[in-house]
Amino acid sequence: MLESGNNTIRIIQPGPLTLVQDQGRTGFQKLGVSVSGAIDFDALNIGNRLVGNDPNAAGLEALLGGLEIEFSKQTVFAITGADIDADLDGVPVSTNISYTAHAGSHLVLGMVNEGLRAYVAVAGGLNNSSVLGSRATHIASKIGGVDGRQLAEGDVLSLGDPAPDGLSGMVFADDEFSSTVQNLTIRIILGPQDDEFSKTGIDTLLGSTYSVTDQSNRQGLRLDGPEIESKTGRYDIVSDPVVNGSVQVPGDGKPIILLADRQTTGGYAKIATVASVDLPKLGQASPGATISFTAISVTEAQQLLIDRNERFAAAELGNVVNQIAMRIEGEEISVGVTGNTAVHLAKINDAVYPVSIDEYTPAE
């Protein structure tokens, strides 16, 4: 049954783990509140841009896929992040393109082909209550999202007001910001406790390849590979703050990269910190993905992030379908069709829909 009033989406199937996420809950780590937010924040940024949202708007983060939602009203949406098969009412849709869904339409995400997390952005953003300035879900502390938990069958989420110029049929084609590569080279800044480790330990970190284990989650990536040697044989320190991308080394000598749902302090020595520019890649690193590290300076890391943010801001959205104007029964409409071997799209009066096209041979 659809909502008759507000614009909403209903969760038909939640998949393994679907959460409401935005850019995170900043400014409260000193009070012990985790930042949370989208792990692949590039993907959510792209989705929000495609549907005309503010960059801080909340969307859905679906681990491995398996999500099905129903729209109560006509809504513009986009899927970003992991390489995933998806369809709207049984008709295939592509990632990084904004579409229009009719009232009653069902969007279905299959399981991911490559990567780990897919994001669904909807025009207007998800409008659940804000907690400490964010709608992001943090399950451990039971705040944000829907009662601080993962989404479940039957949940209904209200949407905000869409931007007046939020048109469908836009495409974000810059591959630099959409990475599902599973053999990663991650840039790090050594420290703040790299002096707790021997030269052999530092060389091991920088000269080895590590694999992501199935013990990884939104709190961090637990890696397997050569043990990193400390100077004293101990790895514990007096607890101090951790950040997104802190590389801790616990007692087994195997590194852990802390992510969005990390605790605010930690008692293991931090051998390095991931450069912010490379953090979104870690959100798509599935178990078995390989990671190697290369050290850069703080200045280099800052400049890489500045340059990348400038490129993202300058990247233009493309128009996926060219239209022609025509008059039908006295009414002017604009239409266009495009497609490839996987998907076809039709654009009618600035709204793009996925369409199914059957090939046929006319009778002679």
N, C-alpha and C positions, 0 to 999 in steps of 0.2 A: 504494500500500500504506500503510495507516494504522499509526501507532505503537501498540503494544499496551500500553505501560507508561505513561509520563508523559503528562500533558495537553499537546498540542502543536497547532500549526498548520503546514501545509505550503504553501509558495509554489508554486502551479501556473503562474501567469503573473505576472511582477513589474511589468508596465507600464513606462513610460519611466524612472521613477526612484522606487523605493520604499525607504525607509530606516527603521530603528529609531530612534525619537527619544523623549526625555523632556524635562524642563525645563532640561537643559543641565548642563555641567560647569563649575561656578563655583569661584572661588578659586585658579585656576592661571594666569590671564593674565600674572602677573608672571614666570612661567616660560615664556611663549610658547605656552601651550596655549589654543586657541580654545574658547569656551564651547559652541558648537553648540546642539543642542536644537531643539524644534519652533519653526518661524517663527511660525505662528499658534498661539501657546500658549493662547489662549482656547479654540480648538477642541479641543485635546487635554485641557484642563481639564474641558470639558463632557463629553467622552467618558468620562473617568475617573470623573467624578461619576455618570454614568448607569449605569455597570456596578459601582459600589461600590468603586472603587480609591482608593488613596492618590493625592493630586495629583501626586506625583513618579513614578508608575508609567509605564513605557515602553509606547508603542503604535507603530502604523505610520503613516508619512507618505507618501502616494502623490501624486506630482506628475502632474497631468492625469488620473489614474485608471488604467484598464486593468489593475487588479489582480484576481487570482483566488486565493483561499486555500481550503484544505480543513481542517476541524476533525476532530481525532482523537477527541474526546469531547464530550459535551454542554457547551456554553459560551455564556455571555451576552456579547453584543457590541453595539457601537454605532458608527455612522458619523457623523462631524461634519465641519465645515469647508465646503468648496466645495459648490455645488449640483451634484449628481451623480445619475445614474440607477444604481441598484444592485438586485441581486436575490439571494435565497437559494434555491438549487435551482430557479431559473427564476421564482420568485415575487417581485414587486417589494417592496422595503423602503424606508423613508424615513430621512432623516437626523434626528439629535437624538432618536432613540427607541432604547431598548435592547430587543434581541430574544434569543431562545434559538435556538441552532443545535444540531441533533442530531449525533451522531458520524457522520462521513462526509459531512456537508453541505458544499456549495461556496458561498462568498460571492463574487460577481462585481461589481466596480465598473466601470461603463462609463466613457466619457470625460466630463470635467466639462462642465456646461452654462454655468456662470458661476463665477468664481473660479479658483483655481489648484491648491490642495492639499486633498485629503481625508484624514481621519484615521480609523483603525480602532482603537478601544479594546476590549480583551478583559478579561473578569473575571480578576483575578489579575495582570494585566500581563505583558508579555514578560519572560522570566527569563534573558536572555543575560547573560554575565559583565559585571560592572561594572568600568569603568576610571576611576580617579581619581574615584570616587563617582558615576559616571553611566553609563548604558547608551547614551547618544546616539552616533550615528554621525558621525564627522568624516572624510570621505573623503580630504582632502588629507594628513592625518597618519596615516591608516589605523588609527584607534582606534575602539572602541565597536562596537555593533551586531554584525554577523557579519563578523569579520575586517576591520573598518573599511571595508567596501565596501557598495555598493548590493546589495539582495537579488536573488537569481537563482532561476531555475526549479529546484525541487527542494530549496531550503533548508527546513530544519525548525527551528522555533523553539519552545522549551519555554515553558510558562506558569506563573506563580506560583499560589499557593493563593488562590482567590476568597474575598471577604468572605462571612461566613455569611449576611448580610442583603442580598446583592447580587441583587436580584430583577430580572427583565426586565419590560418593559411600562411603563417610566418614560419620561417625556417632559420635555425642557427647552425651554420655549416662549418664553423671553425673547429677542426678536430683537436686543436691544442688543448681545449678545455673539456674534452670528453674522452677520458682515458679508461679503458678496461684491460690494459696490458697486464699480464700476470708474471712477467719477468722484469722487476723494477730495479732501477738504480736510484736510490734516495739520497738526496743531499742533506748533510747534517753539519751542525756546528758542535765541535767537541766541548764538553763541559755541561753543567757547572762543576761536576766532581770527577773530571777525567784524571785528576791527580791522584785519585784513589786506586788507579789501575796501573799495572806495569806497562812498559813499552811493548812487551810481547802481547799483553791484552789489547792495547790500542791497535797494534798491527793485525791482530786476529780479527777485530771488528771490521777494519777497513779492507782486509784482504780476503774475507770469506763470503760465501753465499749462504744465506739463511732461508728457511722455508717457514711459511705461515702454518701454524698448527690448528687443529679443530678445537682447541681450547680458547680461541680468540673470540672476542665479542665487541660490543660498542665501548666497553671500558678500555680495551687495548688489544693489540696483536701480540700473542705469545709466539716467539720464534724458536725454531730448532736449528741447531748447527754447532759449530765449534764453541767450546767454553771460553769465556773471556776471563783472563787471569787478573785478579786484584793484587795489589802490592803485599797485602797482609794475609790474604786468604779469607778475609771478611768482606761482606758486601753491604752490611747494614750501617746506617748513619742516623744521627738525630733527625727526626722527621722535619722536612722543610717543604716549601711549595713545589708543586709540579704544574706543568703546562701541557697544552695539546702538542703532542709530539715528543714529550720527554722520553728518553730511552733509558729505562731502568735495567739494572742487572741484579737479579736476586741471587740467592745462595747457590743455585745450580749453575751459575755462570752463563745462562742463556738470556738474551735480551728480550725485554717487553717494551713495545712502543705504546705509550698511553694515548688514548683517543678522546672523543667527545664526552663520554660518560665517566671519565676518570675521576678518582677521588681528588680532593684539593691539596692534600699533602701526602708525602710518601717517605718511607724509611729505608729505601734501597738507594744506593749510589746511582746517580744519573751520569752515564758516560758521555751522553750527547743529547742534542735536541734537533728534531727534524726541522728543516727550513720550511716556513709556512707555505711557500709556493708548491711544495710537494705533498702537503697533507691530504688534499682531495684524492690523490691516487691510492692512498692507504684505505680509503673507504670502499674501494672496489677489489681489494686484495683478498681473494678467497683462500680457504685452506689448500695448501700445496703450492701457492704462488711463491716465487722466489724473490728475495730482496738482498741487494748488495748496497753498501754504503760508500759514499765519497765525501770527504771533509772539505768544507768551504769556510770562509770567514763570516763574521756577523755582517760586515759591510757588504759582502757579496750577496748574502741572503736577503738583506734589505733591498738592495738594488734589483735583484731578481723579482721580488714581490712587487716593487713599484712598477717595473717595466711590464710585468704580466697584467697588473691591474689596469694600466693604461691601454694595453692591447685589448683587454676585455671590454673596457668602456668604449673603445673605438670600433669594435666589431659590429658590423651592421647586420640587422636581420634581413633575410631575403624574402621575397614574395614567391611562394612555391607554385602558384598557378597564375598564369596570365589570362585575363578575361577579355571577352568581347561583349559589346552592348547590343541588345536586340529588343524588338518590341513584339510581345505576344499578347494577342487579344487586347490591344490597346495599352498594355502595361509594359513599361520599360524595365528590363532586367539585365543583369550582367552575369555571364556564365563562362566557365572554363573547365577544362579537364586535362589532367596530366597523370603520369604513372610510370612504373617500371615493372620488372617481372614479379616484384613482391607485393606492391601496393598500388592502388589507383585512388585519385582524389578528384572530387568535383567541387567547384567553387560557384556558389550562387549568391549574388548580392553580398559579397564580402564574407560569407560564411563557408568554410571548407568542411566537407564531409568525406569520409572514406566511402568508396563505392566498389561494388563487385561488378566486373565486366566479363561476360562470357564471349569468347571468340566463336564465330560461326562463319560458314561459307554459304553465301546466297545460292539459291537454286538457279541453274542456268536456264 
